[in-house]
């Protein structure tokens, strides 16, 4: 018997399991490395959430929760940064227009 702190069988098992999981993570890693692109209104998620690149063009009858003062620039979901397009917590991997709006808008405090 060995007084070693490490069980060789357990170590080998963990190495094999780790090696098997690498190919499964490859698509996710590739996606994370891709530069973000500007979100368009035709994007399926954007369309489902009523995203408009320009909040002044939102149809109030179609989106009754919209208020003229609401836009991405004063939404809690918009991430910090500079420029006309920035990351949003809702649209991962995409950049939203700071003058845009969607139904997930929440007042930044």
C-alpha positions in Angstrom: 0.0 0.0 0.0 1.1 3.5 -0.7 0.8 6.5 1.7 0.4 8.8 -1.3 -2.2 11.6 -1.0 -3.3 10.9 -4.6 -5.2 7.9 -5.8 -3.7 7.1 -9.2 -7.0 5.5 -10.4 -9.0 8.6 -9.5 -6.4 10.9 -11.1 -6.4 8.8 -14.4 -10.2 8.8 -14.3 -10.3 12.6 -14.0 -7.8 13.1 -16.8 -9.9 10.9 -19.1 -13.1 12.6 -18.3 -11.5 16.0 -18.8 -10.1 14.9 -22.2 -13.5 13.7 -23.3 -15.2 17.0 -22.3 -12.9 19.2 -24.4 -14.6 18.4 -27.8 -17.9 19.1 -26.2 -16.8 22.6 -25.2 -15.2 23.5 -28.5 -18.3 25.0 -30.1 -19.0 27.1 -27.0 -15.4 28.3 -26.9 -15.5 29.2 -30.7 -18.7 31.2 -30.1 -17.2 33.1 -27.2 -14.1 34.0 -29.3 -16.3 35.4 -32.2 -16.5 39.2 -32.2 -20.0 40.5 -31.4 -22.2 41.8 -34.2 -24.8 44.4 -34.3 -28.3 43.1 -33.5 -30.9 43.5 -36.3 -34.6 43.6 -36.0 -34.8 40.5 -38.2 -32.9 38.4 -35.6 -35.4 35.8 -34.3 -34.8 36.7 -30.6 -35.0 40.4 -31.4 -38.2 40.0 -33.3 -39.7 37.9 -30.5 -38.9 40.6 -27.9 -40.0 43.5 -30.1 -36.5 45.0 -30.5 -36.4 48.2 -32.5 -33.1 49.8 -33.5 -34.7 53.2 -33.1 -37.1 53.7 -30.2 -38.8 56.7 -31.9 -40.2 54.2 -34.4 -41.9 51.9 -31.9 -45.7 51.5 -32.6 -47.4 52.2 -29.3 -50.5 50.3 -30.4 -48.4 47.2 -31.0 -46.3 47.7 -27.9 -48.5 49.3 -25.2 -45.9 49.1 -22.5 -43.6 51.4 -24.5 -43.0 55.0 -23.2 -41.2 57.7 -25.3 -38.5 58.1 -22.6 -37.5 54.4 -22.8 -34.5 53.4 -24.8 -31.6 51.0 -24.5 -29.3 53.8 -23.2 -31.3 54.1 -20.0 -32.1 50.3 -19.6 -30.6 48.2 -16.8 -29.8 45.4 -19.3 -27.3 47.6 -21.3 -23.7 46.9 -20.3 -21.2 49.6 -19.7 -19.1 50.9 -22.6 -19.0 53.6 -25.2 -20.3 54.0 -28.7 -23.7 53.7 -30.5 -23.8 49.9 -30.1 -23.1 48.1 -26.9 -23.5 44.6 -25.3 -26.9 43.8 -23.7 -27.5 41.1 -21.1 -30.6 39.9 -23.1 -28.9 39.6 -26.5 -25.7 37.7 -25.7 -23.0 38.1 -28.3 -24.8 40.9 -30.1 -24.5 44.7 -29.8 -27.7 46.7 -29.4 -28.2 50.3 -30.6 -28.2 52.7 -27.6 -31.2 54.4 -29.2 -33.1 51.1 -29.5 -35.8 49.5 -27.4 -37.3 46.1 -26.6 -40.0 44.7 -24.4 -37.5 43.7 -21.7 -36.6 47.3 -21.0 -36.1 48.0 -17.3 -35.3 51.4 -15.8 -31.7 51.8 -14.9 -31.4 53.1 -11.3 
